[in-house]
Amino acid sequence: MKKTTTLLLGSFGLLLLAFQWGADLKQEAFRPMNSGGAGPGKTGAPGEANCTACHSGSVMDGANVNILTVSDASGPVTTYVPGNTYAISLAMSTNPQKKGFQATVLNSSDDMAGSFSASMTTTISSLNGRSYANHISASNTNSVSEWLWDWTAPSSSVGDVTFYVSSNHANGNGTTSGDEIFLSQRSISEDQGASVENLSFSLETVSFIAETNELFVTLINSNSGKFNAKLYDLTGKEVFAKTKAQLSSGTNNIHMHISEAIENGVYLLAINQGSHEISKIVRILR
C-alpha cells in the first residue's frame, strides 16, 4: 500500500510539472510577437513602457548602441528649423542578427513634436497624440544596417525636442525571452537664427512615378519665386539637380524627369528657396 501511494504521489508530481511546463509554453506562445513592429507606446519616453512589455529581456543604457542621426541635404545637423523636414536614420552599433526598435519625439511638455513619415524600412503608428516610428518585418535583421524615416519639425517654436528610442537586440531563439533592450535619448535644439519667413514653405508629398521616370512633388509656398531641387543617394552623392525653377504662391504640383541611370533605392530630395531648405526621403523603384 505504501509503495502504491508513493507511486501515485510521484505520478501526481509529474503531472503538476507537465501542467506547469505546458502553461509556461502557452504563456510564451501567446506573448505578442512583434517582428513587424511593436504596438505604440514602447519607447521608454515619459509615461510609457519599453520593449520589455513584450520581451522578457534586460534593460540597458543604449547611449552608445542606438545611433540616431538627424540630417538635412547638407548632412547631419544639431539644430532644427521649425517646419522643416529632416531625414532620420537609426542604426545599432551591435547590428545583431535579429533586431527591432520604436522611437518618438517630444517637446519639453512631453507632447508630440512635429510628425513622422515612413520609408521602405519603417512604419508609423500613433497613440494618445504621439506618433511612433517602428521597424517592419522586412527590416528586422542585420541585412538592414539602418532604419530610415522623415521627421517634420513643429511649425511653431517649441524649443528643444527629444527623441526617445527603445531598441531590441534579439537573440533569435524564436521566443520573447533572453533579449537585450537598449533605451536612449537624443535632444536637438531649435535654430534660434531661423527666420519667420521660413515657416511659409512646406514640402507636402514626394513620390516616384515609374511609368514616366519622374519625381512628383507637391509643395506649398506663400510667395512666388525660384527654387532649386537636388537628389542625393545615401552616401551624400548628388545624383540629380534642377535649378532656378519657378514656384507660384499656393500649392505647386511639380514633375521632375530624372535619368534612367539612377538606380533603384532610397534617396533624399532637398528643395530650397532662398535661405529655406527642406528635404524628404523618396524611394525609386521601377
Buried (B, 14 or more C-beta within 10 A) or exposed (E): EEEEEEEEEEEEEEEEEEEEEEEEEEEEEEBEEBBBBBBBBBBBBEEBBBBBBBBEBEBEEBEEBBBBBBBBBEEEBEEBBBBBBBBBBBBBEEBBEBBBBBBBBBBEEBEBBBBBBBBBBBBBBBEEEBBBBBBBEEBBBEEBEBBBBBBBBBBEEBEEBBBBBBBBBBBEEEBBEEBBBBBBBBEBEBBEEBEEEBBBBBBBEBEBEEEEBBBBBBBBBEEEEEBBBBBBBBEEEEBBEBEEBEBEEEEBEBEBEBEEEBEEEBBBBBBBBEEBBBBBBBBBEE
